[in-house]
Amino acid sequence: VQLQASGGGLVQAGGSLRLSCAASGRTFSLYGMGWFRQAPGKEREFAAAISWSGGGTNYADSVKGRFTISRDNAKNTVYLQMNSLKPEDTAVYYCAQNRGDSAGSSSVQYDYWGQGTLVTVSS
């Protein structure tokens, strides 16, 4: 399985970015997908996840109401729309594929990880 994340960059506080993650290697539509992030000097943390069909989503409290996760199973791609960005959202964002079909928040539920894309929010 390969996961290729893209869409990171530098944005001012209050701005928006959309991250994409293209997957290949196994049947994308069978698996839940997640986004995790790691800020400088901090541990990796959960941001958002989506179930296999897109019918279930899960968000960290810190991003709820500002971030939206979605997926296009025809394109084998998961997205993270990030609005109202804050400096504390600065991190490397990683997409990951769940071992199963759920929108879990624990990293141990995920067995494949992308290389990460850097998001920097300036104040």
Residue, then its C-alpha position, 0 to 999 in steps of 0.5 A: v500500500q502507498l499513501q501519497a499526501s499533498g496540499g500542505g503549505l504556508v497559510q495565514a491564520g484564519g485561512s484554509l487549506r485542503l489536503s489530499c491523500a491518494a492511495s494505492g495497493r489494496t481496495f480503497s473502499l474497504y478501509g477507513m482512513g484517518w489524518f494524524r498530525q505531529a507538531p514540532g516537539k510534540e507527539r503525533e495526535f489524531a485529527a480526523a477519520i472517516s469510515w469506509s463508506g464515508g458515512g461515519t466521521n470522527y474528529a478531535d475536539s481541537v479541530k471539530g467545526r473547522f476541519t472536514i474529512s471526506r473521501d472519493n472512493a472512485k478516485n481512491t483519495v481522502y481529503l481534509q478541508m481545513n478552515s479557520l486555521k490557527p498557528e497551533d494547527t502547524a504540524v506535519y499531517y499524515c494520512a493513514q489507512n485503517r486495518g478495518d473499515s471504521a473511523g477510529s482515532s487510535s494510531v494502533q488501528y492504522d497499518y499504513w502511513g503516508q509520508g506527511t505534508l507540512v502545514t505551517v500557519s503564521s500568526 
